[in-house]
């Protein structure tokens, strides 16, 4: 009761003092921080602590976001590989199984939908080595299981994905169990119905469209006997330009259009000479619109990147056809001239044959054929003659500027061309 009479302010003098003698150094530092440091630093100490907590929470959030993103990518790739395996199995079923007897038009459309899915995978990832290895590993596993189940099964490679619709169609047509209703759908000559409101693209008349193209080639053949490329290459060249027009008109990325041309090139393995004719026909197609001009320019730019293909064109196509291309396209003329100079640089003089021969270029071109190419090009483009003469003279001088035959291919080329 006596204490209650003491003013509250007087109680402070009788409170015990803290005894820190028994604390270790770390404890003393901590206590000193809370009793003195914070009073000296004021709000800055509190703000520093808060900023540290913010940084820690931000780092935790980033780590969580990265982990979730990685998990989403893994789930997406798992779904892609599952769809890929299922589609490859679908191709096998279409070619070898009697299950196709139960197919209807909707099933057929879904099958071609998934075939296009595989073509999209190829165009999307054929330049991505990491993803491509994962896809090829999945193809290996799927091929192994299908080969064990189907004795006549033909394995599907990564390159085959670029022509999945073709493989599906060929497999169906070769399957004796294919029902007549599906055959009727594929060979229907009527125009397909409106497909805006259905889930999958209509495949009605797919084979009829192919047959019409083949028939057009046969019909046009006697009427275009003077064609330098042939009726079939002309028709295919027009179709190629139409496809490029569509891709470029859709504001597609350039890489997507390039992937389309790459897949066509890869699909023509073993028929390179014919593909050269198709490209020539496409570049010589009469341009009726700005879109067609843009498509030809794009095709020419793509061809300049394919050095092997360009060299093959210059060696496989008739000189007259190459001259027609040089007349129409300045880019082709310059690329053609560069190919000729590359052929010359690859030549060495053979003492046994007494002639310049190619040792590295494939296919090989003789020195006589090389001069014929240059002469035809000069006759068509006289303005090119003086520029090439200056360049060949400079190359001859770099070789020693000898006038003795067999010492410099550039000197002998100048002599053969009467430059």
C-alpha positions in Angstrom: 0.0 0.0 0.0 2.9 2.3 0.6 4.2 1.7 -2.9 0.9 2.8 -4.3 1.5 6.2 -2.8 4.7 6.6 -4.7 4.3 8.5 -8.0 4.7 6.3 -11.1 7.7 8.2 -12.2 9.5 7.3 -9.0 9.1 3.5 -9.7 11.8 3.8 -12.4 14.5 4.3 -9.8 13.7 1.0 -8.1 13.6 -1.2 -11.2 16.5 -3.6 -11.4 19.3 -3.0 -13.9 20.0 -5.6 -16.6 23.1 -7.8 -15.8 24.8 -8.7 -19.1 28.0 -10.1 -17.6 26.9 -13.7 -18.3 26.0 -13.2 -21.9 28.4 -14.3 -24.6 29.7 -11.9 -27.2 27.0 -12.7 -29.8 24.3 -12.1 -27.2 25.9 -8.8 -26.2 26.0 -7.7 -29.8 22.4 -8.6 -30.3 21.3 -6.9 -27.1 23.4 -3.9 -28.0 21.7 -3.7 -31.4 18.2 -3.7 -30.0 19.0 -1.2 -27.2 21.3 1.2 -28.9 21.8 0.5 -32.6 18.1 0.8 -33.5 17.8 4.1 -31.7 20.8 5.5 -33.5 19.7 4.3 -36.9 16.1 5.2 -36.4 13.9 4.1 -39.4 16.9 3.2 -41.6 17.6 0.0 -39.7 14.0 -1.0 -40.0 13.8 -0.2 -43.7 17.0 -2.2 -44.3 15.5 -5.2 -42.6 12.3 -4.8 -44.6 14.2 -4.5 -47.9 16.1 -7.7 -47.1 12.8 -9.5 -46.4 11.4 -8.2 -49.7 14.5 -9.5 -51.6 14.1 -12.9 -49.9 10.4 -13.1 -50.8 11.1 -12.0 -54.4 13.8 -14.6 -54.7 11.5 -17.2 -53.4 8.8 -16.1 -55.8 11.2 -16.3 -58.8 12.5 -19.7 -57.8 8.9 -20.9 -57.5 8.0 -19.4 -60.9 11.0 -21.0 -62.6 10.1 -24.3 -61.1 6.5 -24.1 -62.2 7.6 -23.0 -65.7 10.0 -25.9 -65.9 7.3 -28.3 -64.8 4.9 -26.9 -67.4 7.5 -27.4 -70.1 8.0 -31.0 -69.0 4.3 -31.6 -69.0 3.9 -30.1 -72.5 6.8 -32.2 -73.9 5.2 -35.3 -72.4 2.0 -34.5 -74.1 3.8 -33.8 -77.4 5.6 -37.2 -77.2 2.4 -39.0 -76.3 0.6 -37.4 -79.3 3.5 -38.3 -81.6 3.6 -41.9 -80.5 -0.2 -42.1 -81.0 0.0 -40.6 -84.5 2.8 -43.0 -85.5 0.7 -45.9 -84.3 -2.2 -44.4 -86.3 -0.1 -44.5 -89.5 0.7 -48.2 -88.8 -3.0 -49.0 -88.2 -4.0 -47.2 -91.4 -1.5 -49.3 -93.4 -1.7 -52.8 -91.7 -4.8 -53.2 -89.6 -8.3 -54.2 -90.4 -9.6 -51.7 -87.9 -9.9 -49.3 -90.8 -13.1 -51.2 -91.7 -14.8 -49.3 -88.9 -13.6 -45.9 -90.0 -16.0 -43.2 -91.1 -15.5 -39.8 -92.7 -15.0 -38.1 -89.3 -12.4 -40.7 -88.3 -10.7 -40.1 -91.6 -10.6 -36.3 -91.1 -9.2 -36.8 -87.6 -6.5 -39.0 -88.9 -5.3 -36.4 -91.4 -5.6 -33.8 -88.7 -3.0 -35.7 -86.6 -0.9 -36.3 -89.6 -0.7 -32.6 -90.1 0.2 -32.3 -86.4 3.3 -34.4 -87.0 4.2 -32.2 -90.0 3.9 -29.2 -87.8 6.3 -30.9 -85.2 8.8 -31.4 -88.0 8.6 -27.8 -89.3 8.8 -26.4 -85.7 11.6 -28.5 -84.3 13.8 -29.8 -87.2 16.4 -27.1 -86.5 16.2 -27.6 -82.7 18.8 -30.3 -82.0 17.8 -30.8 -78.3 14.1 -31.3 -79.0 14.8 -33.3 -82.2 16.9 -35.8 -80.2 14.0 -36.3 -77.7 11.5 -36.8 -80.6 13.9 -39.2 -82.4 14.3 -41.2 -79.1 10.5 -41.5 -78.9 10.3 -42.6 -82.5 12.8 -45.3 -81.8 10.8 -46.6 -78.9 7.5 -46.5 -80.8 9.1 -48.1 -83.9 10.4 -51.0 -81.8 7.0 -51.8 -80.3 5.2 -51.5 -83.6 7.9 -53.7 -85.4 7.3 -56.4 -82.8 3.5 -56.2 -83.2 3.4 -55.8 -87.0 5.8 -57.9 -89.1 5.4 -55.8 -92.2 5.7 -52.5 -90.4 7.9 -49.8 -92.0 9.6 -47.6 -89.5 8.9 -43.9 -89.4 11.9 -41.6 -89.2 12.1 -38.0 -88.2 12.3 -36.9 -91.8 9.1 -38.9 -92.6 7.2 -36.6 -90.2 7.4 -33.9 -92.9 5.3 -36.1 -95.2 2.9 -37.7 -92.7 -0.2 -37.0 -94.7 1.4 -38.6 -97.7 2.3 -41.7 -95.7 -1.2 -41.9 -94.3 -2.8 -41.7 -97.7 -0.5 -44.3 -99.2 -1.0 -46.6 -96.2 -4.8 -46.4 -96.5 -4.8 -47.0 -100.3 -2.6 -50.0 -99.9 -4.7 -51.5 -97.1 -7.1 -54.1 -98.6 -9.5 -53.7 -95.6 -10.2 -50.0 -96.4 -14.0 -49.7 -96.7 -15.6 -48.6 -99.9 -17.2 -45.6 -98.1 -13.7 -44.2 -97.3 -12.6 -44.9 -100.9 -15.7 -42.9 -102.1 -14.8 -40.0 -99.8 -11.2 -39.9 -101.0 -12.2 -40.1 -104.7 -15.3 -37.9 -104.5 -15.2 -35.6 -107.5 -17.6 -33.1 -106.0 -16.5 -30.0 -104.3 -16.1 -30.4 -100.5 -18.8 -28.9 -98.3 -18.3 -25.9 -96.2 -15.8 -26.7 -93.5 -15.9 -23.6 -91.3 -18.0 -25.1 -88.6 -16.5 -28.6 -88.3 -13.7 -29.6 -86.0 -11.4 -31.1 -88.7 -10.5 -30.2 -92.2 -12.6 -32.0 -94.9 -10.6 -34.5 -97.0 -13.3 -35.1 -99.5 -11.9 -35.6 -103.0 -8.3 -35.6 -101.8 -7.3 -38.4 -104.3 -9.4 -36.8 -107.1 -7.4 -33.6 -106.7 -4.2 -35.5 -107.1 -5.6 -37.4 -110.1 -6.7 -34.1 -111.7 -3.1 -32.8 -111.4 -1.7 -35.9 -113.0 -4.3 -35.8 -115.8 -3.6 -32.2 -116.4 0.1 -33.1 -116.9 -0.8 -35.8 -119.5 -3.3 -33.6 -121.3 -0.9 -30.6 -121.4 2.1 -32.7 -122.5 1.4 -32.8 -126.2 0.3 -29.2 -126.2 3.5 -28.0 -124.5 6.0 -30.0 -126.5 8.3 -26.9 -126.7 8.3 -26.5 -123.0 11.8 -26.5 -121.6 10.7 -28.1 -118.3 7.9 -30.4 -119.3 4.2 -30.2 -118.6 4.4 -32.0 -115.2 7.1 -29.7 -113.9 5.1 -26.7 -115.2 2.0 -27.8 -113.3 3.9 -28.5 -110.1 5.7 -25.2 -110.5 2.4 -23.4 -110.6 1.2 -25.4 -107.5 4.4 -24.5 -105.7 3.9 -20.8 -106.4 0.2 -21.0 -105.3 1.3 -22.5 -102.0 3.9 -19.9 -101.5 1.3 -17.2 -102.2 -0.9 -18.6 -99.5 1.8 -18.8 -96.9 3.1 -15.3 -97.6 -0.4 -13.8 -97.8 -1.2 -15.1 -94.3 1.7 -13.0 -92.9 3.4 -16.1 -91.8 6.9 -16.0 -90.3 9.6 -16.3 -93.0 11.0 -19.3 -91.2 7.7 -21.2 -91.6 7.7 -20.6 -95.4 11.4 -21.7 -95.5 10.5 -24.8 -93.6 7.9 -25.6 -96.2 10.4 -25.3 -99.0 13.0 -27.3 -97.0 10.4 -30.1 -96.5 9.6 -30.1 -100.2 13.4 -30.3 -101.0 13.9 -33.2 -98.5 10.8 -35.0 -99.9 12.4 -34.9 -103.4 15.5 -36.8 -102.4 16.4 -39.1 -105.3 14.6 -36.9 -107.7 16.8 -33.8 -107.5 16.9 -33.1 -111.2 13.1 -33.1 -111.4 12.9 -30.7 -108.5 15.3 -28.4 -110.3 12.9 -28.3 -113.2 10.0 -27.5 -110.8 11.9 -24.6 -109.3 12.8 -23.3 -112.8 9.1 -23.6 -113.8 8.1 -21.7 -110.7 10.6 -18.9 -111.3 9.5 -18.6 -114.9 5.8 -18.5 -114.1 4.2 -15.4 -115.5 3.7 -12.9 -112.7 0.1 -11.5 -112.7 0.1 -9.9 -109.3 2.3 -8.4 -106.6 1.8 -11.5 -104.5 3.3 -13.7 -107.2 6.3 -11.4 -107.6 6.9 -11.6 -103.8 6.6 -15.4 -103.9 9.2 -15.6 -106.7 11.6 -13.2 -104.9 11.2 -15.4 -101.7 11.9 -18.6 -103.7 15.0 -17.0 -105.3 16.3 -15.8 -101.9 15.8 -19.3 -100.5 17.6 -20.9 -103.5 20.6 -18.6 -102.9 21.0 -20.1 -99.4 20.9 -23.6 -100.8 24.4 -23.6 -102.4 24.4 -27.3 -103.3 20.9 -27.1 -104.9 21.9 -24.0 -106.9 25.1 -25.7 -108.2 23.1 -28.8 -109.1 20.6 -26.7 -111.0 23.4 -25.0 -113.0 24.9 -28.4 -113.9 21.6 -30.4 -114.5 19.5 -27.9 -116.4 20.0 -27.1 -120.1 22.0 -23.9 -120.7 19.1 -22.4 -122.6 16.8 -22.8 -119.5 19.5 -21.2 -117.3 19.8 -18.3 -119.7 16.0 -17.8 -119.5 16.2 -17.7 -115.7 19.2 -15.2 -115.9 17.1 -13.0 -118.3 14.2 -12.8 -115.9 15.9 -12.7 -112.5 18.9 -10.5 -111.8 19.6 -12.4 -108.6 19.7 -15.7 -110.5 22.1 -14.2 -113.1 24.5 -13.1 -110.4 24.2 -16.4 -108.5 24.7 -18.3 -111.8 27.9 -16.4 -112.5 29.2 -17.0 -109.0 28.6 -20.8 -109.5 30.7 -20.7 -112.7 33.6 -18.9 -111.0 33.4 -21.5 -108.1 33.6 -24.3 -110.7 36.7 -22.7 -112.2 38.4 -22.3 -108.8 37.9 -26.0 -108.0 39.8 -27.0 -111.2 43.3 -28.3 -111.4 45.4 -28.9 -114.5 45.9 -32.6 -115.3 49.2 -33.2 -117.1 48.1 -36.7 -118.1 44.9 -35.4 -119.7 46.3 -32.0 -120.8 43.2 -30.3 -119.5 41.7 -28.5 -116.5 39.6 -30.9 -114.5 37.5 -30.6 -111.3 38.6 -32.5 -108.3 36.2 -31.4 -105.5 33.0 -30.2 -107.1 30.2 -32.7 -107.4 28.7 -33.1 -110.0 31.8 -32.4 -112.1 31.8 -30.0 -115.1 34.4 -30.0 -117.8 36.4 -27.0 -118.8 34.8 -27.0 -122.2 31.3 -27.0 -120.6 32.4 -24.2 -118.3 33.4 -22.0 -121.3 30.0 -22.7 -122.9 28.2 -21.5 -119.9 30.2 -18.3 -119.7 29.8 -17.6 -123.5 26.0 -18.1 -123.3 25.8 -15.8 -120.3 27.9 -13.1 -122.0 25.7 -13.3 -125.2 22.6 -12.7 -123.1 24.0 -10.1 -120.7 26.7 -8.2 -122.6 27.1 -5.8 -119.7 28.3 -8.6 -117.5 31.2 -9.4 -119.9 33.4 -6.4 -118.9 32.9 -6.9 -115.2 33.8 -10.6 -115.4 36.8 -9.8 -117.6 38.2 -7.4 -115.0 37.6 -10.0 -112.2 39.3 -12.8 -114.2 42.3 -10.6 -115.0 42.7 -9.8 -111.3 42.6 -13.5 -110.4 45.1 -14.2 -113.2 47.5 -11.6 -111.9 47.2 -13.1 -108.4 48.3 -16.4 -109.9 51.5 -14.8 -111.3 50.1 -13.3 -114.5 51.6 -16.0 -116.7 50.5 -16.5 -120.3 51.6 -20.1 -120.4 48.8 -22.6 -120.7 48.2 -24.8 -117.7 49.5 -22.4 -115.1 46.4 -20.4 -114.3 42.8 -21.5 -114.9 41.8 -17.8 -115.1 44.4 -17.1 -117.8 43.3 -20.1 -119.8 39.6 -19.1 -119.3 40.3 -15.6 -120.6 42.0 -17.1 -123.6 39.1 -19.5 -124.3 36.5 -16.8 -124.0 38.6 -14.3 -126.2 38.4 -11.7 -123.5 
